[in-house]
Amino acid sequence: EFLLYYQPQINLETNQMIGAEALIRWNHPERGLISPSEFIGLAEETGLIIQIGEWVIRTACQQMMKWQADGLPRLRIAINISAKQFTQTNLPDLLRKVLHETGLEPKYLEIEITESMTMDVESAISTLLELKEIGVLISIDDFGTGYSSLNYLKRFPIDKLKIDQSFIRECTSDINDQTIIKTVILMAHFLKLQVIAEGVETKGQANFLLQQGCLEAQGYYFSQPLPVEDFEEKLIQQM
């Protein structure tokens, strides 16, 4: 009953899709679509998140390969990794296996982790280095809401910071949010990291981000998460 929706990630300069985030939904036979916020916590508690996470990775990679085989624009797919997946399974081996089975090139796969997953710094660095060897991209999701030390940030082999939507919501009016966003973007540039903002809902927010040098964003201003067929239509329109 699980299915994946895809939310476009946009280049703010060109308004072209440059990627997508894969987001799980539960299509319950009686209750209809159920948001992950209602079941991911339970999946974490029961350990089912491991199997669910593997299904998400494999399904998203298969879908990307199908679109590539159909001659559609080649996008990067971002996948959220749970804390249990990151710490309790051999994630690098799983990714190697799925990429080999599906034929997807590693450069089209982006792994999203949260700051809280990096609390065990040495273990996190070891896993991240293995992922980098595979060739996948790594981003830190919800950046600015966790507890990781900036001293460790320079040691993590990551590619991208994702500015949390809590800072975006009032970025056109709140001076504190503006300052935080400017600082994160500047820091990312100095560390030679890409930066993307999530939760963009207005033209004003998009313009502010672009003015600060954030070139990538996602959110309802551009598109809500879409089922496969609707996302495919957007891809075709971009050709």
CYANA upper distance limits for C-alpha pairs under 8 A (distance plus 0.5 A):
  1 GLU  CA     26 TRP  CA      6.31
  1 GLU  CA     27 ASN  CA      5.70
  1 GLU  CA     28 HIS  CA      6.83
  1 GLU  CA     29 PRO  CA      8.43
  2 PHE  CA     24 ILE  CA      7.35
  2 PHE  CA     25 ARG  CA      6.27
  2 PHE  CA     26 TRP  CA      5.09
  2 PHE  CA     27 ASN  CA      6.46
  3 LEU  CA     24 ILE  CA      6.39
  3 LEU  CA     25 ARG  CA      5.94
  3 LEU  CA     26 TRP  CA      6.91
  3 LEU  CA     27 ASN  CA      7.56
  4 LEU  CA     22 ALA  CA      6.67
  4 LEU  CA     23 LEU  CA      5.99
  4 LEU  CA     24 ILE  CA      5.11
  4 LEU  CA     25 ARG  CA      6.51
  4 LEU  CA     56 VAL  CA      7.95
  4 LEU  CA     59 THR  CA      8.40
  4 LEU  CA     60 ALA  CA      8.05
  4 LEU  CA    227 PRO  CA      7.40
  4 LEU  CA    228 VAL  CA      8.04
  5 TYR  CA     22 ALA  CA      6.38
  5 TYR  CA     23 LEU  CA      5.64
  5 TYR  CA     24 ILE  CA      6.71
  5 TYR  CA     25 ARG  CA      7.50
  5 TYR  CA    225 PRO  CA      6.02
  5 TYR  CA    226 LEU  CA      5.51
  5 TYR  CA    227 PRO  CA      5.14
  5 TYR  CA    228 VAL  CA      6.94
  6 TYR  CA     20 ALA  CA      6.32
  6 TYR  CA     21 GLU  CA      6.01
  6 TYR  CA     22 ALA  CA      5.28
  6 TYR  CA     23 LEU  CA      6.54
  6 TYR  CA    225 PRO  CA      5.51
  6 TYR  CA    226 LEU  CA      5.59
  6 TYR  CA    227 PRO  CA      6.91
  6 TYR  CA    228 VAL  CA      7.53
  6 TYR  CA    231 PHE  CA      7.18
  7 GLN  CA     20 ALA  CA      5.75
  7 GLN  CA     21 GLU  CA      5.70
  7 GLN  CA     22 ALA  CA      7.24
  7 GLN  CA     23 LEU  CA      8.00
  7 GLN  CA    218 GLN  CA      7.78
  7 GLN  CA    219 GLY  CA      8.22
  7 GLN  CA    223 SER  CA      7.18
  7 GLN  CA    224 GLN  CA      6.54
  7 GLN  CA    225 PRO  CA      4.48
  7 GLN  CA    226 LEU  CA      6.50
  7 GLN  CA    231 PHE  CA      8.48
  8 PRO  CA     17 MET  CA      6.66
  8 PRO  CA     18 ILE  CA      8.22
  8 PRO  CA     19 GLY  CA      6.54
  8 PRO  CA     20 ALA  CA      4.94
  8 PRO  CA     21 GLU  CA      7.18
  8 PRO  CA    218 GLN  CA      6.83
  8 PRO  CA    222 PHE  CA      8.03
  8 PRO  CA    223 SER  CA      7.03
  8 PRO  CA    224 GLN  CA      8.43
  8 PRO  CA    225 PRO  CA      7.74
  8 PRO  CA    231 PHE  CA      8.42
  9 GLN  CA     17 MET  CA      6.14
  9 GLN  CA     18 ILE  CA      6.35
  9 GLN  CA     19 GLY  CA      5.36
  9 GLN  CA     20 ALA  CA      5.62
  9 GLN  CA     21 GLU  CA      7.70
  9 GLN  CA    216 GLU  CA      7.31
  9 GLN  CA    217 ALA  CA      6.19
  9 GLN  CA    218 GLN  CA      5.25
  9 GLN  CA    219 GLY  CA      8.48
 10 ILE  CA     15 ASN  CA      6.36
 10 ILE  CA     16 GLN  CA      6.10
 10 ILE  CA     17 MET  CA      5.03
 10 ILE  CA     18 ILE  CA      6.16
 10 ILE  CA     19 GLY  CA      7.53
 10 ILE  CA    216 GLU  CA      6.04
 10 ILE  CA    217 ALA  CA      5.89
 10 ILE  CA    218 GLN  CA      6.59
 10 ILE  CA    222 PHE  CA      8.11
 11 ASN  CA     15 ASN  CA      5.74
 11 ASN  CA     16 GLN  CA      6.00
 11 ASN  CA     17 MET  CA      6.80
 11 ASN  CA     18 ILE  CA      6.77
 11 ASN  CA    215 LEU  CA      6.18
 11 ASN  CA    216 GLU  CA      5.26
 11 ASN  CA    217 ALA  CA      7.28
 12 LEU  CA     16 GLN  CA      8.18
 12 LEU  CA    206 ALA  CA      7.76
 12 LEU  CA    210 LEU  CA      6.89
 12 LEU  CA    214 CYS  CA      8.41
 12 LEU  CA    215 LEU  CA      5.64
 12 LEU  CA    216 GLU  CA      6.15
 12 LEU  CA    217 ALA  CA      7.34
 13 GLU  CA    210 LEU  CA      7.93
 13 GLU  CA    215 LEU  CA      7.04
 16 GLN  CA    238 GLN  CA      7.83
 17 MET  CA     75 LEU  CA      8.18
 17 MET  CA    238 GLN  CA      8.33
 18 ILE  CA     75 LEU  CA      6.12
 18 ILE  CA     76 ARG  CA      7.23
 19 GLY  CA     75 LEU  CA      5.24
 19 GLY  CA     76 ARG  CA      4.97
 19 GLY  CA     77 ILE  CA      6.23
 19 GLY  CA     78 ALA  CA      7.94
 20 ALA  CA     75 LEU  CA      7.63
 20 ALA  CA     76 ARG  CA      6.89
 20 ALA  CA     77 ILE  CA      5.55
 20 ALA  CA     78 ALA  CA      6.56
 21 GLU  CA     77 ILE  CA      6.27
 21 GLU  CA     78 ALA  CA      5.02
 21 GLU  CA     79 ILE  CA      6.63
 22 ALA  CA     56 VAL  CA      8.40
 22 ALA  CA     60 ALA  CA      7.21
 22 ALA  CA     77 ILE  CA      7.28
 22 ALA  CA     78 ALA  CA      6.58
 22 ALA  CA     79 ILE  CA      6.07
 22 ALA  CA     80 ASN  CA      8.19
 23 LEU  CA     79 ILE  CA      8.16
 23 LEU  CA    225 PRO  CA      7.92
 24 ILE  CA     35 SER  CA      8.46
 24 ILE  CA     36 PRO  CA      7.00
 24 ILE  CA     56 VAL  CA      7.82
 25 ARG  CA     33 LEU  CA      6.91
 25 ARG  CA     34 ILE  CA      6.51
 25 ARG  CA     35 SER  CA      6.29
 25 ARG  CA     36 PRO  CA      6.55
 26 TRP  CA     32 GLY  CA      8.27
 26 TRP  CA     33 LEU  CA      6.02
 26 TRP  CA     34 ILE  CA      5.48
 26 TRP  CA     35 SER  CA      7.34
 26 TRP  CA     36 PRO  CA      7.85
 27 ASN  CA     31 ARG  CA      8.28
 27 ASN  CA     32 GLY  CA      5.79
 27 ASN  CA     33 LEU  CA      4.98
 27 ASN  CA     34 ILE  CA      6.82
 28 HIS  CA     32 GLY  CA      5.24
 28 HIS  CA     33 LEU  CA      6.50
 28 HIS  CA     34 ILE  CA      7.32
 34 ILE  CA     38 GLU  CA      7.37
 34 ILE  CA     39 PHE  CA      8.46
 35 SER  CA     39 PHE  CA      7.87
 36 PRO  CA     40 ILE  CA      5.89
 37 SER  CA     41 GLY  CA      7.68
 39 PHE  CA     43 ALA  CA      6.68
 40 ILE  CA     44 GLU  CA      6.61
 40 ILE  CA     49 ILE  CA      7.75
 41 GLY  CA     45 GLU  CA      6.84
 42 LEU  CA     46 THR  CA      6.68
 43 ALA  CA     47 GLY  CA      6.42
 43 ALA  CA     48 LEU  CA      5.43
 43 ALA  CA     49 ILE  CA      5.34
 44 GLU  CA     48 LEU  CA      6.98
 44 GLU  CA     49 ILE  CA      5.70
 44 GLU  CA     84 LYS  CA      7.76
 47 GLY  CA     84 LYS  CA      8.43
 48 LEU  CA     52 ILE  CA      6.72
 49 ILE  CA     53 GLY  CA      6.17
 49 ILE  CA     82 SER  CA      7.90
 49 ILE  CA     84 LYS  CA      7.93
 49 ILE  CA     85 GLN  CA      8.04
 50 ILE  CA     54 GLU  CA      6.81
 50 ILE  CA     84 LYS  CA      7.46
 50 ILE  CA     85 GLN  CA      6.28
 50 ILE  CA     89 THR  CA      8.39
 51 GLN  CA     55 TRP  CA      6.71
 52 ILE  CA     56 VAL  CA      6.74
 53 GLY  CA     57 ILE  CA      6.83
 53 GLY  CA     81 ILE  CA      7.48
 53 GLY  CA     82 SER  CA      7.85
 53 GLY  CA     85 GLN  CA      7.69
 54 GLU  CA     58 ARG  CA      6.72
 54 GLU  CA     94 LEU  CA      8.27
 55 TRP  CA     59 THR  CA      6.40
 56 VAL  CA     60 ALA  CA      6.47
 56 VAL  CA     79 ILE  CA      8.26
 57 ILE  CA     61 CYS  CA      6.68
 57 ILE  CA     79 ILE  CA      7.37
 57 ILE  CA     95 LEU  CA      8.43
 57 ILE  CA     98 VAL  CA      8.09
 58 ARG  CA     62 GLN  CA      6.59
 58 ARG  CA     98 VAL  CA      6.43
 58 ARG  CA    102 THR  CA      8.30
 59 THR  CA     63 GLN  CA      6.65
 60 ALA  CA     64 MET  CA      6.72
 60 ALA  CA     77 ILE  CA      7.86
 60 ALA  CA     79 ILE  CA      8.49
 61 CYS  CA     65 MET  CA      6.75
 61 CYS  CA     77 ILE  CA      8.30
 61 CYS  CA     98 VAL  CA      8.13
 61 CYS  CA     99 LEU  CA      7.84
 61 CYS  CA    102 THR  CA      7.06
 61 CYS  CA    104 LEU  CA      6.93
 61 CYS  CA    109 LEU  CA      8.25
 62 GLN  CA     66 LYS  CA      6.73
 62 GLN  CA    102 THR  CA      6.26
 62 GLN  CA    104 LEU  CA      8.29
 63 GLN  CA     67 TRP  CA      6.81
 64 MET  CA     68 GLN  CA      6.71
 64 MET  CA     74 ARG  CA      8.44
 64 MET  CA     75 LEU  CA      8.21
 64 MET  CA     77 ILE  CA      7.89
 64 MET  CA    104 LEU  CA      7.96
 65 MET  CA     69 ALA  CA      6.52
 65 MET  CA    102 THR  CA      7.48
 65 MET  CA    103 GLY  CA      7.69
 65 MET  CA    104 LEU  CA      6.46
 66 LYS  CA     70 ASP  CA      6.69
 67 TRP  CA     71 GLY  CA      7.02
 67 TRP  CA     72 LEU  CA      5.95
 67 TRP  CA     73 PRO  CA      8.22
 67 TRP  CA     74 ARG  CA      8.23
 67 TRP  CA    232 GLU  CA      8.41
 68 GLN  CA     72 LEU  CA      5.95
 68 GLN  CA     73 PRO  CA      7.38
 68 GLN  CA     74 ARG  CA      6.52
 72 LEU  CA    235 LEU  CA      7.00
 72 LEU  CA    236 ILE  CA      7.08
 72 LEU  CA    239 MET  CA      7.68
 73 PRO  CA    235 LEU  CA      7.11
 73 PRO  CA    238 GLN  CA      8.19
 73 PRO  CA    239 MET  CA      7.26
 74 ARG  CA    108 TYR  CA      8.39
 75 LEU  CA    108 TYR  CA      7.00
 76 ARG  CA    107 LYS  CA      7.91
 76 ARG  CA    108 TYR  CA      4.74
 76 ARG  CA    109 LEU  CA      6.20
 76 ARG  CA    110 GLU  CA      7.28
 77 ILE  CA    108 TYR  CA      6.60
 77 ILE  CA    109 LEU  CA      5.68
 77 ILE  CA    110 GLU  CA      6.37
 78 ALA  CA    109 LEU  CA      6.67
 78 ALA  CA    110 GLU  CA      4.94
 78 ALA  CA    111 ILE  CA      6.31
 78 ALA  CA    112 GLU  CA      7.09
 79 ILE  CA    109 LEU  CA      8.21
 79 ILE  CA    110 GLU  CA      6.74
 79 ILE  CA    111 ILE  CA      5.75
 79 ILE  CA    112 GLU  CA      6.29
 80 ASN  CA    111 ILE  CA      6.73
 80 ASN  CA    112 GLU  CA      5.20
 80 ASN  CA    113 ILE  CA      6.84
 81 ILE  CA     85 GLN  CA      6.79
 81 ILE  CA     86 PHE  CA      7.05
 81 ILE  CA    111 ILE  CA      7.23
 81 ILE  CA    112 GLU  CA      6.44
 81 ILE  CA    113 ILE  CA      6.19
 82 SER  CA     86 PHE  CA      6.73
 82 SER  CA    113 ILE  CA      7.85
 83 ALA  CA     87 THR  CA      6.65
 83 ALA  CA    113 ILE  CA      8.43
 83 ALA  CA    117 MET  CA      6.27
 84 LYS  CA     88 GLN  CA      5.81
 84 LYS  CA     89 THR  CA      7.85
 85 GLN  CA     89 THR  CA      5.94
 85 GLN  CA     90 ASN  CA      8.47
 85 GLN  CA     91 LEU  CA      7.20
 86 PHE  CA     90 ASN  CA      8.34
 86 PHE  CA     91 LEU  CA      6.85
 86 PHE  CA    117 MET  CA      7.90
 86 PHE  CA    127 THR  CA      8.46
 87 THR  CA    117 MET  CA      8.45
 90 ASN  CA     94 LEU  CA      6.99
 91 LEU  CA     95 LEU  CA      6.72
 91 LEU  CA    127 THR  CA      8.38
 92 PRO  CA     96 ARG  CA      6.69
 92 PRO  CA    127 THR  CA      7.85
 92 PRO  CA    130 GLU  CA      6.73
 92 PRO  CA    131 LEU  CA      6.16
 92 PRO  CA    134 ILE  CA      8.10
 93 ASP  CA     97 LYS  CA      6.66
 94 LEU  CA     98 VAL  CA      6.70
 95 LEU  CA     99 LEU  CA      6.44
 96 ARG  CA    100 HIS  CA      6.52
 96 ARG  CA    134 ILE  CA      7.55
 97 LYS  CA    101 GLU  CA      6.59
 98 VAL  CA    102 THR  CA      6.48
 99 LEU  CA    103 GLY  CA      6.01
 99 LEU  CA    104 LEU  CA      5.81
 99 LEU  CA    105 GLU  CA      7.40
 99 LEU  CA    106 PRO  CA      7.42
100 HIS  CA    104 LEU  CA      7.78
104 LEU  CA    108 TYR  CA      7.65
105 GLU  CA    109 LEU  CA      8.06
106 PRO  CA    134 ILE  CA      7.28
106 PRO  CA    135 GLY  CA      5.69
106 PRO  CA    136 VAL  CA      5.24
106 PRO  CA    137 LEU  CA      8.35
107 LYS  CA    135 GLY  CA      6.50
107 LYS  CA    136 VAL  CA      5.77
107 LYS  CA    137 LEU  CA      7.08
108 TYR  CA    136 VAL  CA      7.70
108 TYR  CA    137 LEU  CA      8.44
109 LEU  CA    136 VAL  CA      5.92
109 LEU  CA    137 LEU  CA      6.79
110 GLU  CA    136 VAL  CA      6.30
110 GLU  CA    137 LEU  CA      4.96
110 GLU  CA    138 ILE  CA      6.09
110 GLU  CA    139 SER  CA      7.57
111 ILE  CA    136 VAL  CA      7.63
111 ILE  CA    137 LEU  CA      6.62
111 ILE  CA    138 ILE  CA      5.39
111 ILE  CA    139 SER  CA      6.72
112 GLU  CA    138 ILE  CA      6.53
112 GLU  CA    139 SER  CA      5.40
112 GLU  CA    140 ILE  CA      6.26
112 GLU  CA    141 ASP  CA      6.30
113 ILE  CA    117 MET  CA      7.24
113 ILE  CA    138 ILE  CA      8.11
113 ILE  CA    139 SER  CA      6.89
113 ILE  CA    140 ILE  CA      5.63
113 ILE  CA    141 ASP  CA      6.16
114 THR  CA    118 THR  CA      7.97
114 THR  CA    140 ILE  CA      5.85
114 THR  CA    141 ASP  CA      5.36
114 THR  CA    142 ASP  CA      6.81
114 THR  CA    143 PHE  CA      7.87
114 THR  CA    146 GLY  CA      8.11
115 GLU  CA    119 MET  CA      7.93
115 GLU  CA    140 ILE  CA      6.85
115 GLU  CA    141 ASP  CA      7.59
115 GLU  CA    142 ASP  CA      7.91
115 GLU  CA    143 PHE  CA      7.24
115 GLU  CA    145 THR  CA      8.23
115 GLU  CA    146 GLY  CA      5.65
115 GLU  CA    147 TYR  CA      7.07
115 GLU  CA    148 SER  CA      6.33
116 SER  CA    146 GLY  CA      6.20
116 SER  CA    147 TYR  CA      6.99
116 SER  CA    148 SER  CA      7.47
117 MET  CA    124 ALA  CA      7.90
118 THR  CA    124 ALA  CA      5.84
118 THR  CA    125 ILE  CA      8.46
118 THR  CA    148 SER  CA      7.35
119 MET  CA    124 ALA  CA      8.20
119 MET  CA    147 TYR  CA      8.23
119 MET  CA    148 SER  CA      7.05
120 ASP  CA    124 ALA  CA      6.54
121 VAL  CA    125 ILE  CA      6.59
121 VAL  CA    152 TYR  CA      7.99
122 GLU  CA    126 SER  CA      6.75
123 SER  CA    127 THR  CA      6.84
124 ALA  CA    128 LEU  CA      6.55
125 ILE  CA    129 LEU  CA      6.49
125 ILE  CA    155 ARG  CA      8.03
125 ILE  CA    156 PHE  CA      6.36
125 ILE  CA    157 PRO  CA      7.85
126 SER  CA    130 GLU  CA      6.97
127 THR  CA    131 LEU  CA      6.87
128 LEU  CA    132 LYS  CA      6.69
128 LEU  CA    138 ILE  CA      8.37
128 LEU  CA    156 PHE  CA      7.70
128 LEU  CA    157 PRO  CA      6.84
128 LEU  CA    158 ILE  CA      8.17
129 LEU  CA    133 GLU  CA      6.79
129 LEU  CA    157 PRO  CA      6.86
130 GLU  CA    134 ILE  CA      7.15
131 LEU  CA    135 GLY  CA      7.20
131 LEU  CA    136 VAL  CA      6.80
131 LEU  CA    138 ILE  CA      8.48
132 LYS  CA    136 VAL  CA      6.42
132 LYS  CA    137 LEU  CA      7.54
132 LYS  CA    138 ILE  CA      8.23
132 LYS  CA    157 PRO  CA      7.62
137 LEU  CA    158 ILE  CA      7.78
137 LEU  CA    159 ASP  CA      6.56
138 ILE  CA    157 PRO  CA      8.29
138 ILE  CA    158 ILE  CA      5.54
138 ILE  CA    159 ASP  CA      5.85
138 ILE  CA    160 LYS  CA      7.00
139 SER  CA    158 ILE  CA      6.44
139 SER  CA    159 ASP  CA      6.25
139 SER  CA    160 LYS  CA      4.94
139 SER  CA    161 LEU  CA      6.05
139 SER  CA    162 LYS  CA      7.30
140 ILE  CA    158 ILE  CA      8.02
140 ILE  CA    160 LYS  CA      6.96
140 ILE  CA    161 LEU  CA      5.60
140 ILE  CA    162 LYS  CA      6.42
141 ASP  CA    161 LEU  CA      7.12
141 ASP  CA    162 LYS  CA      5.44
141 ASP  CA    163 ILE  CA      7.71
141 ASP  CA    164 ASP  CA      7.66
142 ASP  CA    146 GLY  CA      8.11
142 ASP  CA    162 LYS  CA      6.38
142 ASP  CA    163 ILE  CA      6.33
142 ASP  CA    164 ASP  CA      4.72
142 ASP  CA    165 GLN  CA      8.01
143 PHE  CA    161 LEU  CA      6.80
143 PHE  CA    162 LYS  CA      6.08
143 PHE  CA    163 ILE  CA      5.69
143 PHE  CA    164 ASP  CA      6.14
144 GLY  CA    163 ILE  CA      7.60
144 GLY  CA    164 ASP  CA      7.38
145 THR  CA    164 ASP  CA      7.77
148 SER  CA    152 TYR  CA      7.58
148 SER  CA    153 LEU  CA      7.90
149 SER  CA    153 LEU  CA      7.07
150 LEU  CA    154 LYS  CA      7.52
151 ASN  CA    155 ARG  CA      8.03
152 TYR  CA    156 PHE  CA      7.04
154 LYS  CA    191 LEU  CA      7.83
158 ILE  CA    193 LEU  CA      8.06
159 ASP  CA    193 LEU  CA      5.78
159 ASP  CA    194 GLN  CA      6.64
160 LYS  CA    188 ALA  CA      8.26
160 LYS  CA    193 LEU  CA      5.63
160 LYS  CA    194 GLN  CA      4.95
160 LYS  CA    195 VAL  CA      5.82
160 LYS  CA    196 ILE  CA      7.88
161 LEU  CA    188 ALA  CA      7.51
161 LEU  CA    193 LEU  CA      7.49
161 LEU  CA    194 GLN  CA      6.90
161 LEU  CA    195 VAL  CA      5.34
161 LEU  CA    196 ILE  CA      6.93
162 LYS  CA    195 VAL  CA      6.31
162 LYS  CA    196 ILE  CA      5.37
162 LYS  CA    197 ALA  CA      6.08
162 LYS  CA    198 GLU  CA      7.42
163 ILE  CA    167 PHE  CA      7.79
163 ILE  CA    168 ILE  CA      8.28
163 ILE  CA    181 ILE  CA      7.88
163 ILE  CA    184 VAL  CA      8.18
163 ILE  CA    195 VAL  CA      7.80
163 ILE  CA    196 ILE  CA      6.69
163 ILE  CA    197 ALA  CA      5.20
163 ILE  CA    198 GLU  CA      6.79
164 ASP  CA    168 ILE  CA      7.49
164 ASP  CA    197 ALA  CA      7.20
164 ASP  CA    198 GLU  CA      6.55
164 ASP  CA    199 GLY  CA      8.03
165 GLN  CA    169 ARG  CA      6.60
165 GLN  CA    197 ALA  CA      7.59
165 GLN  CA    198 GLU  CA      5.72
165 GLN  CA    199 GLY  CA      5.12
165 GLN  CA    200 VAL  CA      7.74
166 SER  CA    199 GLY  CA      8.49
167 PHE  CA    171 CYS  CA      6.87
167 PHE  CA    177 ASP  CA      5.74
167 PHE  CA    178 GLN  CA      8.31
167 PHE  CA    180 ILE  CA      8.04
167 PHE  CA    181 ILE  CA      7.49
168 ILE  CA    177 ASP  CA      7.69
168 ILE  CA    181 ILE  CA      8.42
168 ILE  CA    197 ALA  CA      8.02
168 ILE  CA    198 GLU  CA      8.02
168 ILE  CA    199 GLY  CA      7.14
168 ILE  CA    200 VAL  CA      7.08
168 ILE  CA    205 GLN  CA      7.47
169 ARG  CA    199 GLY  CA      7.78
169 ARG  CA    200 VAL  CA      7.92
169 ARG  CA    201 GLU  CA      8.33
169 ARG  CA    205 GLN  CA      8.48
170 GLU  CA    174 ASP  CA      6.06
170 GLU  CA    177 ASP  CA      7.35
171 CYS  CA    175 ILE  CA      7.86
171 CYS  CA    177 ASP  CA      5.83
171 CYS  CA    178 GLN  CA      5.73
171 CYS  CA    205 GLN  CA      7.02
171 CYS  CA    208 PHE  CA      8.24
172 THR  CA    178 GLN  CA      7.80
172 THR  CA    204 GLY  CA      7.11
172 THR  CA    205 GLN  CA      6.64
172 THR  CA    208 PHE  CA      7.49
174 ASP  CA    178 GLN  CA      6.80
175 ILE  CA    179 THR  CA      6.62
176 ASN  CA    180 ILE  CA      6.76
177 ASP  CA    181 ILE  CA      6.63
178 GLN  CA    182 LYS  CA      6.60
179 THR  CA    183 THR  CA      6.59
180 ILE  CA    184 VAL  CA      6.67
181 ILE  CA    185 ILE  CA      6.67
182 LYS  CA    186 LEU  CA      6.59
182 LYS  CA    212 GLN  CA      6.79
183 THR  CA    187 MET  CA      6.47
184 VAL  CA    188 ALA  CA      6.51
185 ILE  CA    189 HIS  CA      6.73
185 ILE  CA    195 VAL  CA      7.06
185 ILE  CA    212 GLN  CA      7.73
185 ILE  CA    213 GLY  CA      7.45
185 ILE  CA    214 CYS  CA      6.98
186 LEU  CA    190 PHE  CA      6.78
187 MET  CA    191 LEU  CA      6.66
188 ALA  CA    192 LYS  CA      6.53
188 ALA  CA    193 LEU  CA      5.35
188 ALA  CA    194 GLN  CA      6.98
188 ALA  CA    195 VAL  CA      7.03
189 HIS  CA    193 LEU  CA      6.18
189 HIS  CA    194 GLN  CA      7.55
195 VAL  CA    214 CYS  CA      6.60
195 VAL  CA    215 LEU  CA      7.83
195 VAL  CA    216 GLU  CA      7.27
196 ILE  CA    214 CYS  CA      6.94
196 ILE  CA    215 LEU  CA      7.45
196 ILE  CA    216 GLU  CA      5.16
196 ILE  CA    217 ALA  CA      5.61
196 ILE  CA    218 GLN  CA      8.24
197 ALA  CA    209 LEU  CA      8.41
197 ALA  CA    214 CYS  CA      7.97
197 ALA  CA    216 GLU  CA      7.00
197 ALA  CA    217 ALA  CA      5.10
197 ALA  CA    218 GLN  CA      6.90
198 GLU  CA    217 ALA  CA      6.27
198 GLU  CA    218 GLN  CA      5.47
198 GLU  CA    219 GLY  CA      6.23
199 GLY  CA    218 GLN  CA      6.74
199 GLY  CA    219 GLY  CA      4.88
199 GLY  CA    220 TYR  CA      7.37
200 VAL  CA    205 GLN  CA      6.75
200 VAL  CA    206 ALA  CA      7.03
200 VAL  CA    217 ALA  CA      7.38
200 VAL  CA    218 GLN  CA      6.49
200 VAL  CA    219 GLY  CA      4.89
200 VAL  CA    220 TYR  CA      6.82
200 VAL  CA    221 TYR  CA      6.40
200 VAL  CA    222 PHE  CA      8.34
201 GLU  CA    205 GLN  CA      7.52
201 GLU  CA    206 ALA  CA      8.50
201 GLU  CA    219 GLY  CA      6.29
201 GLU  CA    220 TYR  CA      5.59
201 GLU  CA    221 TYR  CA      4.71
201 GLU  CA    222 PHE  CA      8.14
202 THR  CA    206 ALA  CA      6.99
202 THR  CA    221 TYR  CA      5.91
203 LYS  CA    207 ASN  CA      6.58
203 LYS  CA    221 TYR  CA      7.55
204 GLY  CA    208 PHE  CA      6.64
205 GLN  CA    209 LEU  CA      6.77
206 ALA  CA    210 LEU  CA      6.75
206 ALA  CA    217 ALA  CA      8.20
207 ASN  CA    211 GLN  CA      6.63
208 PHE  CA    212 GLN  CA      6.89
209 LEU  CA    213 GLY  CA      6.94
209 LEU  CA    214 CYS  CA      5.69
209 LEU  CA    215 LEU  CA      7.92
210 LEU  CA    214 CYS  CA      5.65
210 LEU  CA    215 LEU  CA      6.32
218 GLN  CA    222 PHE  CA      7.14
218 GLN  CA    223 SER  CA      8.11
219 GLY  CA    223 SER  CA      6.60
219 GLY  CA    224 GLN  CA      7.01
220 TYR  CA    224 GLN  CA      5.29
226 LEU  CA    230 ASP  CA      6.32
226 LEU  CA    231 PHE  CA      6.03
227 PRO  CA    231 PHE  CA      6.70
228 VAL  CA    232 GLU  CA      6.51
229 GLU  CA    233 GLU  CA      6.92
230 ASP  CA    234 LYS  CA      7.09
231 PHE  CA    235 LEU  CA      6.88
232 GLU  CA    236 ILE  CA      6.76
233 GLU  CA    237 GLN  CA      6.74
234 LYS  CA    238 GLN  CA      6.90
235 LEU  CA    239 MET  CA      7.28
